[in-house]
Amino acid sequence: MLSLLRGLLGRRVLLVLLATGVVAAMLTSPVAQARPSAPTDAKAQPSGRQVQAGRALDRVQKVFAGQAPRRDATLALRDLNLLRSSLPTAERARAATYFARPSVPNAQVRCWSTFCIHWSPTMVTTDDVSPANGLSDYIDLVAKTLSDVQGRYTSAGYRAVKKDGTRGGNGKPDIYIQNLGSQGLYGYCNTDDLIPRTGPYDTSAYCALDNDYSPSEFPTNTPSENLQVTVAHEYFHATQFAYDYLEDSWFLEATATWAEDELYDDVDDNLQYLPSGPLGAPKLSLDLFGGSHHYGDWIFFRYLTERFPALRGGLPSLILDMFIKADASKGGADQYSAQAISAVLKERGTSFAKMFTKFADANLDPGANYEEGAANDYPVAPYRTFGHSQGWYTTKLDHMSSASMYFEPSDATTQELKLTVDLASKSTSPAAIVSVHLVGGGVQTSQIPLNQNGNGSKVFPFAQSTVSWVDFTLVNASARFDPCWDNSPYSCSGKPVDENLVAKIKGAVR
């Protein structure tokens, strides 16, 4: 799956396909890199950008043909919007059809204090009309759901969706009711603002929702539940655009999926993505934008907000603080996603590397480490198979990834287990975290101290009478990229500096 990022003209294009941005120095510097300029006319661009634009158009066409994940439309449109000037004339005309606001024949429009809904009587069942407001039950439900979601976000301190002038009739965000289920879509948001070459990059948004969420088209959850999580997800995208339309795709999708669970906790639609994310695939880099992995990343933000649960207006303030750091409106800090994450965690006395290491360990026992892990049967991160040679168990780790294994006492005379690790140099942010699972259910977790070369050892209890097993997780928490804007599927579209690193561990009993 492709995504789009800020890039460079020539080598510096405003947004390049395939990743979402994190700067190379995200863990060491709170200052964002200078934002590149927006692209000029397609004739001035290299052929590589035209290829990227063609791929973006192909992706949008597949999304609207029901050949991609149901929630891909918003960022697929965003990516195409930022590349379509590089398309050949005929394809540019085809792309333009996706950026006209949805057509609503014989439109009825009703505006509330903070949004307007546009619908066609032929698309919405009108059998049950409330005499009090003259609306069909479905439009009334849409309005109440939007009011609830919008109110929850603004009460929590998030910026209101930016006004769009007179497009749609007035400056309020417009919601268009469409038969999206026939296209395999839940909903989407987009903008028709012009994106300034050098910023700021906050934009208005309009959104489209399905006309009924019919069980024949949406077989999981009830129609009202599907409406709820779709509005929570898509309106969070509209809210994100009021901070930074160009923000990193994995961050936008992961936090929008996280928001679903915060607003409508009982629906649990986002559980479907857990096997694709860090819980089910810990050896994939956290910041990889591809397939459904980035949706599964919501569990990382759930992990963080459970450890830092302070609320503002009923929602964890941690995520809001990240968007304040990422704000690309005039005068905003304009940090990339991982910069913003790192800065917010530093303010709370920790770091990305520390929290990512603890997160990787927690995922071996999600039932005990997440508030809803047991009740919702979160998948357990797999114990990967390590290669074995001359006493060492060996694996290779990409950035922001982990691998786990365990040892089980089998000899009644054994009392201790000495674990020795040989990881990459400490500058690459390696870690080895160990959990001793005791007979009776207790767990003792600690890290193996490392020297500057990434080597270390530690002795753990291992008596069969007191220890059930010892699991360990080797971590590559690096977030260094050089160069950025290198057309990768990772942060800042960059080339990871610390990729495919050898990680070794061996155990000795005594």
C-alpha positions as CSV (number, residue, x, y, z in Angstrom):
1,M,0.0,0.0,0.0
2,L,1.4,3.4,-0.9
3,S,1.2,6.6,1.0
4,L,2.3,10.1,0.4
5,L,4.7,12.3,2.2
6,R,6.4,15.6,2.1
7,G,9.3,15.4,-0.3
8,L,11.8,17.5,-2.2
9,L,11.8,19.3,-5.5
10,G,13.8,17.3,-7.9
11,R,14.9,15.2,-5.0
12,R,12.8,17.7,-3.0
13,V,9.1,17.1,-3.8
14,L,6.4,18.4,-1.4
15,L,4.9,15.0,-0.9
16,V,6.3,11.7,-2.1
17,L,4.5,8.4,-2.2
18,L,5.1,5.6,0.2
19,A,5.6,6.9,3.7
20,T,4.8,9.3,6.4
21,G,7.3,11.6,7.9
22,V,9.6,11.3,10.8
23,V,12.9,13.2,10.9
24,A,16.2,11.5,11.4
25,A,16.8,13.3,14.6
26,M,13.4,12.7,16.1
27,L,14.7,11.4,19.4
28,T,17.4,14.0,19.9
29,S,16.0,17.3,18.6
30,P,12.6,18.9,19.3
31,V,13.0,21.2,16.3
32,A,11.3,20.2,13.1
33,Q,13.2,20.1,9.8
34,A,12.4,22.9,7.4
35,R,9.3,22.0,5.3
36,P,10.1,21.5,1.6
37,S,8.4,23.6,-1.0
38,A,5.3,22.4,-2.8
39,P,5.7,21.1,-6.4
40,T,5.6,23.3,-9.4
41,D,4.0,22.5,-12.7
42,A,4.3,18.9,-13.8
43,K,6.4,19.8,-16.8
44,A,9.2,20.9,-14.5
45,Q,9.1,17.6,-12.5
46,P,11.2,14.5,-13.2
47,S,9.6,11.4,-14.6
48,G,9.8,9.7,-11.2
49,R,7.2,12.1,-9.8
50,Q,4.9,11.4,-12.7
51,V,5.2,7.7,-12.0
52,Q,4.3,8.3,-8.3
53,A,1.3,10.4,-9.5
54,G,0.1,7.5,-11.7
55,R,0.4,5.1,-8.8
56,A,-1.6,7.5,-6.6
57,L,-4.4,7.7,-9.2
58,D,-4.4,3.9,-9.6
59,R,-4.7,3.5,-5.8
60,V,-7.7,5.9,-5.7
61,Q,-9.4,4.1,-8.5
62,K,-9.0,0.8,-6.7
63,V,-10.3,2.3,-3.5
64,F,-13.5,3.6,-5.1
65,A,-13.9,0.3,-7.0
66,G,-13.9,-1.6,-3.7
67,Q,-10.5,-3.2,-4.3
68,A,-8.7,-1.8,-1.2
69,P,-9.4,-1.7,2.5
70,R,-12.6,0.2,3.3
71,R,-11.0,3.0,5.2
72,D,-8.3,3.8,2.7
73,A,-10.2,6.6,0.8
74,T,-9.2,9.7,2.8
75,L,-5.5,9.4,2.6
76,A,-5.6,7.9,-0.9
77,L,-7.4,11.1,-2.0
78,R,-4.9,13.2,0.0
79,D,-2.0,11.6,-1.7
80,L,-3.4,12.0,-5.2
81,N,-4.3,15.6,-4.5
82,L,-0.7,16.5,-3.8
83,L,0.6,14.7,-6.9
84,R,-2.2,15.2,-9.6
85,S,-0.5,18.2,-11.2
86,S,2.2,15.8,-12.4
87,L,-0.2,13.5,-14.2
88,P,-0.5,13.7,-18.0
89,T,-3.5,15.8,-19.2
90,A,-5.9,13.0,-19.8
91,E,-5.2,11.3,-16.4
92,R,-5.3,14.7,-14.7
93,A,-8.9,15.1,-16.0
94,R,-9.7,11.7,-14.7
95,A,-8.3,12.5,-11.3
96,A,-10.3,15.7,-11.1
97,T,-13.5,13.7,-11.0
98,Y,-12.5,12.5,-7.6
99,F,-12.1,16.0,-6.2
100,A,-15.4,17.4,-7.2
101,R,-17.7,17.5,-4.1
102,P,-20.2,14.6,-4.1
103,S,-23.2,15.1,-6.4
104,V,-26.5,15.1,-4.5
105,P,-29.5,15.2,-6.9
106,N,-32.4,17.3,-5.6
107,A,-30.4,18.0,-2.5
108,Q,-31.9,18.8,0.8
109,V,-29.6,20.7,3.1
110,R,-29.9,21.1,6.9
111,C,-27.3,23.0,8.9
112,W,-26.7,22.7,12.6
113,S,-24.4,25.0,14.7
114,T,-21.2,23.3,13.6
115,F,-21.9,21.4,10.3
116,C,-24.3,20.9,7.4
117,I,-25.7,17.7,6.0
118,H,-26.5,17.3,2.3
119,W,-28.7,14.4,1.2
120,S,-31.0,13.3,-1.6
121,P,-34.5,12.0,-0.7
122,T,-33.9,9.2,-3.2
123,M,-30.9,7.9,-1.3
124,V,-32.3,8.0,2.2
125,T,-35.4,6.1,3.5
126,T,-38.0,8.7,4.6
127,D,-40.7,6.4,5.9
128,D,-40.1,7.4,9.5
129,V,-40.0,11.1,9.7
130,S,-39.9,12.9,13.0
131,P,-42.7,15.5,13.2
132,A,-40.5,17.5,15.5
133,N,-37.8,18.3,13.0
134,G,-39.1,16.9,9.7
135,L,-36.0,14.7,9.3
136,S,-35.9,11.0,8.5
137,D,-34.8,8.8,11.3
138,Y,-31.5,8.2,9.5
139,I,-30.6,11.8,8.9
140,D,-31.6,12.6,12.4
141,L,-29.2,9.8,13.6
142,V,-26.4,11.1,11.4
143,A,-26.9,14.6,12.9
144,K,-26.9,13.3,16.5
145,T,-23.8,11.2,15.9
146,L,-22.0,14.1,14.3
147,S,-23.0,16.4,17.1
148,D,-21.7,13.8,19.7
149,V,-18.4,13.3,17.9
150,Q,-17.7,16.9,17.1
151,G,-18.7,17.9,20.7
152,R,-16.4,15.3,22.2
153,Y,-13.4,16.5,20.1
154,T,-13.9,20.2,20.8
155,S,-14.5,19.5,24.5
156,A,-11.2,17.6,24.6
157,G,-9.4,20.7,23.3
158,Y,-9.0,19.8,19.6
159,R,-9.3,22.6,17.1
160,A,-12.6,22.9,15.2
161,V,-12.6,21.8,11.6
162,K,-11.4,24.7,9.6
163,K,-14.1,26.8,7.7
164,D,-14.3,26.4,4.0
165,G,-15.6,29.8,2.9
166,T,-18.8,29.6,1.0
167,R,-18.2,26.2,-0.6
168,G,-21.2,24.0,0.2
169,G,-23.2,27.2,1.0
170,N,-21.4,28.5,4.1
171,G,-18.3,28.1,6.1
172,K,-19.4,25.1,8.1
173,P,-18.0,21.6,7.4
174,D,-20.3,19.8,4.9
175,I,-21.3,16.1,5.2
176,Y,-22.6,14.5,2.0
177,I,-24.8,11.3,2.2
178,Q,-23.9,8.9,-0.6
179,N,-24.4,5.3,-1.4
180,L,-20.8,4.4,-0.5
181,G,-21.4,0.8,0.4
182,S,-21.8,-0.1,-3.2
183,Q,-18.2,1.1,-3.6
184,G,-17.0,-0.8,-0.6
185,L,-16.4,2.3,1.5
186,Y,-17.5,3.4,5.0
187,G,-16.8,7.1,4.4
188,Y,-14.1,9.6,3.7
189,C,-13.0,13.2,4.1
190,N,-11.2,15.5,1.7
191,T,-10.4,19.1,1.1
192,D,-10.8,21.4,-1.9
193,D,-8.5,24.1,-0.4
194,L,-5.5,25.1,-2.4
195,I,-2.3,24.0,-0.7
196,P,0.3,26.8,-0.4
197,R,3.7,25.9,-1.7
198,T,5.4,26.9,1.5
199,G,2.6,26.5,4.0
200,P,0.8,26.8,6.2
201,Y,-0.7,23.3,5.7
202,D,-3.9,23.4,7.7
203,T,-7.0,22.9,5.6
204,S,-10.7,22.7,5.7
205,A,-12.5,19.5,5.1
206,Y,-15.8,18.0,3.8
207,C,-16.8,14.4,4.3
208,A,-19.0,11.7,2.8
209,L,-20.9,9.0,4.7
210,D,-22.9,6.0,3.6
211,N,-26.7,6.4,3.1
212,D,-27.7,3.5,5.4
213,Y,-24.8,1.1,6.4
214,S,-27.0,-1.7,5.2
215,P,-26.1,-5.1,6.7
216,S,-26.0,-6.5,3.2
217,E,-23.0,-4.2,2.5
218,F,-21.6,-3.9,6.0
219,P,-22.1,-7.3,7.6
220,T,-20.2,-6.6,10.8
221,N,-21.8,-4.5,13.6
222,T,-25.2,-2.8,13.4
223,P,-25.9,0.1,11.0
224,S,-25.8,2.6,13.9
225,E,-22.5,1.2,15.2
226,N,-20.9,1.4,11.8
227,L,-22.1,5.0,11.5
228,Q,-20.6,5.8,14.9
229,V,-17.1,4.4,14.3
230,T,-17.0,5.8,10.8
231,V,-17.9,9.3,12.0
232,A,-15.4,9.0,14.9
233,H,-12.7,8.0,12.4
234,E,-13.4,10.2,9.5
235,Y,-14.2,13.4,11.5
236,F,-11.0,12.9,13.4
237,H,-9.3,13.1,9.9
238,A,-11.1,16.3,9.3
239,T,-9.9,17.5,12.7
240,Q,-6.4,16.4,11.9
241,F,-6.5,18.5,8.7
242,A,-7.1,21.6,10.8
243,Y,-3.6,20.9,12.2
244,D,-1.7,19.5,9.2
245,Y,-3.1,18.1,6.0
246,L,0.4,16.8,5.1
247,E,1.0,14.9,8.4
248,D,2.5,11.5,8.4
249,S,0.0,8.9,7.1
250,W,0.7,6.1,9.7
251,F,0.1,8.7,12.5
252,L,-3.1,10.0,11.0
253,E,-4.6,6.5,10.4
254,A,-3.4,5.0,13.7
255,T,-4.8,7.9,15.8
256,A,-8.1,8.0,13.9
257,T,-8.5,4.3,14.5
258,W,-7.6,4.9,18.2
259,A,-10.3,7.6,18.4
260,E,-13.0,5.1,17.3
261,D,-12.3,3.1,20.5
262,E,-12.2,6.2,22.7
263,L,-15.6,7.5,21.6
264,Y,-17.5,4.2,21.0
265,D,-15.7,1.7,23.2
266,D,-18.4,-1.0,22.9
267,V,-18.3,-1.3,19.1
268,D,-14.7,-2.6,18.9
269,D,-14.5,-2.5,15.2
270,N,-10.8,-1.7,15.3
271,L,-10.0,-5.1,16.9
272,Q,-10.0,-6.5,13.4
273,Y,-6.7,-4.6,12.7
274,L,-4.7,-5.9,15.7
275,P,-3.3,-9.0,13.9
276,S,-1.9,-6.7,11.2
277,G,-0.2,-4.3,13.6
278,P,2.5,-4.5,16.2
279,L,0.6,-7.1,18.3
280,G,0.5,-9.6,15.4
281,A,3.5,-8.5,13.5
282,P,6.1,-7.1,15.8
283,K,9.0,-7.6,13.3
284,L,7.4,-5.0,11.0
285,S,8.5,-1.5,11.7
286,L,6.0,0.5,13.7
287,D,6.0,3.4,11.1
288,L,5.5,1.2,8.1
289,F,2.6,2.5,6.0
290,G,1.2,-0.5,4.1
291,G,-1.6,-3.0,3.9
292,S,-3.6,-2.7,7.2
293,H,-0.5,-2.5,9.4
294,H,-0.9,1.3,10.1
295,Y,-4.5,0.7,11.3
296,G,-3.2,-1.9,13.7
297,D,-0.8,0.7,15.1
298,W,-3.7,2.2,17.1
299,I,-2.7,-0.2,19.8
300,F,0.6,1.7,20.4
301,F,-1.4,4.8,21.2
302,R,-3.8,2.9,23.4
303,Y,-0.7,1.5,25.3
304,L,0.6,5.1,25.7
305,T,-2.7,6.6,26.9
306,E,-3.3,3.8,29.4
307,R,0.2,4.7,30.9
308,F,-0.5,8.4,30.7
309,P,-4.3,8.5,31.3
310,A,-4.7,12.2,32.2
311,L,-7.9,13.5,30.6
312,R,-9.0,16.7,29.1
313,G,-12.7,16.9,28.3
314,G,-13.1,13.2,28.6
315,L,-10.3,12.1,26.2
316,P,-6.6,11.4,27.0
317,S,-4.7,14.7,26.6
318,L,-1.6,12.8,25.4
319,I,-2.7,12.6,21.8
320,L,-3.9,16.2,21.7
321,D,-0.5,17.3,22.9
322,M,1.1,15.4,20.0
323,F,-1.1,17.2,17.5
324,I,-0.2,20.5,19.1
325,K,3.4,19.6,18.5
326,A,2.6,18.6,14.9
327,D,0.6,21.7,14.1
328,A,1.5,23.1,10.7
329,S,-0.9,26.1,10.8
330,K,0.7,29.5,10.8
331,G,3.0,29.8,13.8
332,G,2.7,26.1,14.7
333,A,5.6,23.9,15.8
334,D,5.2,21.8,12.6
335,Q,7.0,18.7,14.0
336,Y,6.8,15.4,12.3
337,S,4.7,12.7,14.0
338,A,7.6,10.8,15.7
339,Q,9.2,14.1,16.7
340,A,5.9,15.1,18.3
341,I,5.5,11.7,20.0
342,S,9.1,11.9,21.3
343,A,8.7,15.5,22.5
344,V,5.4,14.7,24.4
345,L,6.9,11.6,26.0
346,K,10.0,13.6,27.1
347,E,7.7,16.1,28.8
348,R,6.3,13.2,30.8
349,G,9.8,12.1,31.9
350,T,10.4,9.2,29.5
351,S,11.3,8.6,25.8
352,F,10.1,6.9,22.7
353,A,12.8,4.2,23.0
354,K,11.9,3.4,26.6
355,M,8.1,3.3,25.9
356,F,8.5,1.3,22.7
357,T,10.6,-1.3,24.5
358,K,8.0,-1.7,27.3
359,F,5.3,-1.8,24.7
360,A,7.0,-4.7,22.9
361,D,7.3,-6.6,26.1
362,A,3.7,-5.9,27.1
363,N,2.4,-7.4,23.8
364,L,3.5,-10.9,24.9
365,D,0.8,-10.8,27.6
366,P,-1.9,-8.3,26.3
367,G,-4.5,-9.8,28.6
368,A,-2.6,-8.6,31.6
369,N,-1.2,-5.4,30.1
370,Y,-4.2,-3.7,28.5
371,E,-7.4,-2.7,30.2
372,E,-9.5,-4.6,27.6
373,G,-6.8,-7.1,26.5
374,A,-8.4,-10.1,28.2
375,A,-12.1,-9.2,27.7
376,N,-11.5,-8.5,24.0
377,D,-9.1,-11.4,23.5
378,Y,-6.2,-9.3,22.1
379,P,-3.8,-11.4,20.0
380,V,-0.6,-12.4,21.7
381,A,2.6,-11.2,19.9
382,P,4.3,-14.2,18.4
383,Y,7.4,-15.8,19.7
384,R,9.6,-15.7,16.6
385,T,11.9,-18.5,15.6
386,F,15.5,-17.5,16.1
387,G,18.4,-19.1,14.2
388,H,20.7,-21.1,16.5
389,S,24.4,-21.6,16.2
390,Q,27.2,-22.1,18.7
391,G,25.0,-21.3,21.6
392,W,23.6,-18.0,20.2
393,Y,20.0,-17.4,19.2
394,T,20.2,-14.9,16.4
395,T,17.7,-12.7,14.6
396,K,17.7,-9.5,12.6
397,L,15.7,-6.4,13.5
398,D,14.6,-3.4,11.4
399,H,14.0,0.0,13.0
400,M,11.1,0.3,15.5
401,S,10.6,-3.5,15.6
402,S,11.1,-6.4,18.0
403,A,11.4,-10.2,18.3
404,S,10.7,-12.4,21.3
405,M,11.6,-15.9,22.5
406,Y,11.4,-17.8,25.8
407,F,13.3,-20.3,28.0
408,E,11.6,-22.8,30.2
409,P,13.3,-24.6,33.1
410,S,13.4,-28.4,32.6
411,D,16.0,-29.5,35.2
412,A,15.0,-29.5,38.9
413,T,18.6,-28.7,39.8
414,T,18.7,-25.4,37.9
415,Q,18.6,-22.3,40.0
416,E,19.6,-19.4,37.7
417,L,19.6,-18.4,34.1
418,K,22.3,-16.1,32.8
419,L,21.3,-14.2,29.6
420,T,24.0,-12.6,27.5
421,V,23.1,-10.4,24.6
422,D,25.1,-9.0,21.7
423,L,23.2,-6.2,20.0
424,A,24.1,-3.3,17.8
425,S,25.8,-0.3,19.3
426,K,23.9,1.7,21.8
427,S,23.6,4.6,19.4
428,T,21.1,2.5,17.5
429,S,18.7,2.4,20.5
430,P,18.8,-1.4,21.1
431,A,17.2,-3.0,24.2
432,A,16.7,-6.4,25.7
433,I,13.8,-6.7,28.1
434,V,13.1,-9.8,30.1
435,S,10.0,-11.0,32.0
436,V,10.3,-13.9,34.6
437,H,6.9,-15.6,34.9
438,L,6.6,-17.1,38.4
439,V,4.8,-20.2,39.5
440,G,1.5,-18.8,40.8
441,G,1.2,-16.0,38.3
442,G,3.6,-13.2,39.3
443,V,5.9,-11.5,36.7
444,Q,9.2,-9.8,37.3
445,T,10.3,-7.5,34.4
446,S,13.6,-5.8,33.9
447,Q,16.1,-4.9,31.2
448,I,19.6,-6.2,30.6
449,P,22.0,-3.3,31.0
450,L,24.0,-2.7,27.8
451,N,27.4,-1.1,27.3
452,Q,28.2,1.3,24.4
453,N,28.7,-1.6,22.1
454,G,25.3,-3.1,22.8
455,N,26.6,-6.0,24.9
456,G,25.4,-7.0,28.3
457,S,24.4,-9.9,30.6
458,K,22.2,-10.4,33.6
459,V,21.3,-13.4,35.9
460,F,17.6,-14.3,36.5
461,P,16.0,-16.8,38.8
462,F,15.3,-20.1,37.0
463,A,14.4,-22.7,39.6
464,Q,11.7,-25.0,38.4
465,S,9.9,-24.8,41.7
466,T,9.4,-21.0,41.4
467,V,9.7,-20.1,37.7
468,S,7.3,-21.2,34.9
469,W,9.2,-19.6,32.1
470,V,11.4,-16.6,31.1
471,D,10.6,-14.7,28.0
472,F,12.8,-12.0,26.4
473,T,12.3,-9.4,23.7
474,L,15.1,-7.9,21.7
475,V,14.3,-4.4,20.4
476,N,15.5,-2.1,17.7
477,A,14.0,1.3,18.8
478,S,16.0,3.3,16.3
479,A,14.2,6.2,14.5
480,R,17.2,7.5,12.4
481,F,16.8,8.2,8.7
482,D,19.4,9.4,6.2
483,P,18.4,10.7,3.8
484,C,14.8,11.7,4.2
485,W,12.6,11.9,1.1
486,D,14.1,8.7,-0.4
487,N,10.8,7.1,-1.5
488,S,10.7,4.5,1.3
489,P,7.5,3.3,3.0
490,Y,8.8,4.6,6.3
491,S,9.0,7.8,8.3
492,C,9.9,11.0,6.4
493,S,9.9,8.7,3.3
494,G,13.5,8.1,4.4
495,K,16.2,5.5,4.4
496,P,16.5,3.9,7.8
497,V,20.0,4.2,9.1
498,D,19.7,1.2,11.5
499,E,18.1,-1.5,9.5
500,N,18.5,-5.3,9.4
501,L,20.6,-5.3,12.6
502,V,21.9,-8.6,14.0
503,A,20.6,-9.3,17.5
504,K,21.9,-12.3,19.5
505,I,21.2,-13.8,22.8
506,K,22.3,-16.9,24.6
507,G,21.4,-18.5,27.9
508,A,23.4,-20.5,30.4
509,V,21.9,-22.3,33.4
510,R,23.5,-22.9,36.6
